[in-house]
């Protein structure tokens, strides 16, 4: 029987302070058995995505330690960035890679959530496969009010109360959304324009919720550090809608707006299968290297 291997991709609400990011990453890496795979920080989004993998016990412990380090260092009352957020550890997804099911990962999400509440007083919402309410399967519904709105509404509105702990949010660390899901590709496309309204229109036309591409979540943002607008996306089923299909759709929509695509980027790691599907196509990927392929990176870290 294959030993369970889980990928965990916590998103933290800090993408500018290297010292804070370093403390969070060190806390995660301090757990024996947790394989640190990648760290991706973005100053405009003010967000860091850490990717690690391991057996269930190590992954849960590393996630909890990461939550604690974030709570010690991040004050959500002062946080500003282009990305929606509701907590210092904003999102905590568990992804089955080997020897475990999505249902098993949902159990790990709940286990981690209970520990985060017990140790740090940070309430937790459960989403995707771990959701206890159907309306919370979609992360966007959970995070819609963001930190400020949930601080106001959660204590008195049953529809906004966390699944674990609460009802009030932690005064500085907010709340965390923990869940179980399939492999997701975080994929951003940069436009050769400073006009964020163009990115908003393109995002609206390509995302599934507006009748666009299936399994695509998208929003338009302005990146001050680059002086460019960006279509920021999550591809929740890359085998149905792979990155190259999304890229070509955004290129077409950008042409309708009279602008060009300047480049694209993968946030975190990407399954090798997605690259195979895009063979021969130029996605104008920025900063890409072989170490960003999920399977290759796991093999590399395991071999050390």
N, C-alpha and C positions, 0 to 999 in steps of 0.2 A: 504494500500500500504506500502511495506517495505521501511523504510528510507534508503537512500543510505549509503553504507559503503565501503570505498576504502582502500586498502592496498597500502602503498608507501614504497619503498625500495631504498633510495638513497645510492649510493656508493661513498665514499670520498677517495681522494688520500692521506691518512695519516693513518698509522697503528702502529706507534711507539711512538709518543708523546702523553702521556695520557692527558696532559693539553689541547692540541689542540682538541683532541677527545672529552674531557669533555665539552669544550665550544660549539662545534657543537651540541652535544646531548642536552645540556641545552637549546640552542636556539630552537630546535625542540620541546622539552618538554614544553617550555614556552607558547605554544599556547593552549588556552582553547579548549577542545574537541579532541585534538590529543592524541591518546593512544600509548604511547611508549611501544613497545613489546619486542624488542631485539636489542642488539648491539654486533657485532662480529668484532674484529680487528685481523689482521694478519701482523706481522712484516716483513715477507719475501715478501709477496705481497705488503706491505706498503699500506694497504687499510683497510677501515672500512666500514662495511655494517650495516646501521641502518634500523630497521623495525618499522613502526608505522602505525596506522590506524585511521579512523575517517570519518566524513561527508565531503563533497567536500570542503567547505570553509575552514575548519580547516586544512585539508590535504594540500591544496595549500599554505596556509599561512605558515604552518610549513616547507614545502619544501623550500619556498623562504627564510625564516629566516635561515634555515640550509645552503643554498647557500651563504648567506651573511657572516655567521660565518666562513665558509670554505675559502671564498675569503680573509677575513681579516688575516687568519692564515697560509695559505698554499701557498708556492711559487713553482710553477711547474718547474721553471728553476733549482731548486735544488732537485727535486723529483726523486728518483730511487727506483725501485721495480720490482718484477717478473711479475706483472700483467700489461697488456696494459692499457694506460690511456691517456686522453687528457685534463683533467681539474681537478680543486680542488674538485668541485662537478662533478664527472665524468659521472655518469649515474643516471637518475631520472625516474624510471618506476612507473606507476600508474596501479593498478590491481583491477578489479571489484570483490567485494565479495558479496554484497547484494544490490539489488534495483538500479543498474546502469549497463549499457552495456560497452563493450569495446570502442564503439564509444564515449560514454559519457566521459570515462576516457581519450580518445585522446583529447577531448576538454579541459580537465583539464591540460593535459601536455602542450598544446599550451598556455593556460592561465598562467601557472606557468612560462613558457619560456619567455613570454612577460614581466612579472614582473621582472624576473631575469635580463633581458637585461635593462629594464628601470631603475632599482634601482642600479645595480652594473656594468653595461657595459659588462656583460658576454654574448657572443653570444650563441645561442642554435641551435642544430641540432635535428630534429624530426625523430624518428625511430619507427619500428614495426607499429602498427595500426595508430599511429599519423603521419607517414611519408607522406611528400608531394611529394616525388619522389620515384618511385618503387625501385631504387637501394639503397635507404636508409632504407628499411624495416629491413634489416639485420644489427644489431649493429656492427658486425665485419667490414662491409664495411665503416661505418661512422668513426670508430676509427682506421682504418688500418694505417694511417700515424702517429698516436699518436700526442702528444703535439708539439714536435719539427717539424715534417713534416707539420702539419697543420698551424703552425705559419708562415712557409715559403710559403706555397702554397695558403692558403685561400684568402689572399688579392688580388691575381691576377688571380687565376684559378677558373672560374665559377663552375666547378665540385666539388670544395672543399668549396665553400662559405656556411656559416650557413644559416639556414632557417629563423632565427630570429636574427636581429642585425648584427653586423660585418660591412664589411667582415673580418677585422682583429680580431684575438683572443685577449682576455684580456691579457696584458703582463705577468701577474703572475698567474692568475686564469684560463687561458686557455678558454675552451669551455665546455658546458654541452650537453649531449644527453638526451632528455626528450622523453618519449614514453608511450604507453599503450600496455599491453600484458596480456596474461593469467598467472596463477600462474606458477612460475618457481622454480625449486629446484636447488640450488647451492650445488654441491656435489663433494668432493675431495677424492681421493684414494691415500694413501701413499704406496710407494714401499720400500722394504727392500734392497735398493741400493742407492748409491750416484750418480749413472750415469744418468744424465738428458736425454741423448740421448735415453736411453731405454724408459723413460716416453714419449718422443716425438714420438717414433715409435708406442707405444701403443695408444697414443692419436690419431694419424693419422689413425690407423686401426679401432678405435671404433666410431669416429665422423661421422656424417651424410655426411658432405661435401666431405669426402673421400670414400664414399660408405659403411660406417659402420651403426651404429644403428640410426634409425629415431629420430629426435628431440633431438639429442645429439651434443653439441658443446664441444670440448675438446682441451686442450693444455698440454704440458709437461713442468714442471718447476723444478728447484732445490731449495730446502728450506734449506738455510744455518743454520738457527736456529735448525732445526731437524737433519741436516746431512742426508737428504733423498730426493729422487726424488718424484714428485707428479704428478698425472694425475688430472688436475683441470677441472671441467666440469660444464656446465649448461644444465639441462634437461628441455626443453621448453614445453614438453607435457608429464607429468609423467604418465598419464593414458595409453598412448600408449607405452612408454618406461620408466618403473618405476625404481627406484634406485636398486632394487635387480637384475634386468636383467642386468643393467650396471655393477654392482659389479661382477657378475658371468662372464661377458664378459672380464672384466679387469683381473680377476683372471686367466682366460684361456690364455689371451695374455701374461700376466706376466710369466706364466709357460713356454710358448714358448720361452721366453727370458732367462729362467733359474733363475728367481727371484720370490720372494713371495710377497704377499700383506701384508703390516704391519698393516694397519688399514684404516678407512675411517671416514669422518666427514661431517656433514651438516653445511652449512654456513647460518645463519639466522634460519628461521622457516620452518617446513615441514607440509604439510596437513596430517591429520590423515588417510585419504584414502591411501596414499602412504605406510604408515606403515602397514595398514591392508593387502595390497597387498603383503607385504613382510613377512607376519606372518610365524613364524617357521624357518626363515632363519637368519643366523648369518652374519651380514654385518660388523662386527668388528668396530662398531661405537664408536668413542672416544668422551667422554664428553657429551654423550647424556642424556637428562632427559626429563620428561614429560612436562616441561615448554617450550620445543622447538616445541611442537605440536601447530600449528597455531590456531585452533579452541579453544583449551584449554587455550592458552595464552590470546586470546581476551576475553574470558569469565572471566578469572581471573582478568584482568586489569579493565574490565567494572564493576566488582563486588566490587571494592575498594571504 
